[in-house]
Amino acid sequence: MENEGPILIGIAGLIEGEQYPLQYGQSVVIGRSRSCDISLRKCARWQELPPEERNEEKDFKTVSRKHVRITFYNANSIEIEDLSSNGTFVDGQRVDRVLISDIKERDHEIQLGTQERFRLSWRKPA
């Protein structure tokens, strides 16, 4: 049985179809770098690209090596902090830092670069 809590679900771009549950008290950094907690280079869709296509992937380059940090403090406090020069968008608005306090009531969309989009949802036990 899955635990209740926030989950990032990839809905567009190279992260489409990926799922990342967030743990209480955890901070995750998302970006292109392999050192990130969630790295675009580790996503299945990136891995499937032939090497020559990886070099030509322009949308990939719009995501910074370390693009955004998401911290799950509690159900009423999930912080999203932009670490990039290209910007992070939450629900269509560019943010430097935002605190999500209504995750149990509604989903939020997080966009990195031109294509990468996550849905931040509250996962209920099955």
Order of alpha helices (4+ residues) and beta strands (2+ residues): beta-beta-beta-beta-alpha-alpha-beta-beta-beta-beta-beta-beta-beta
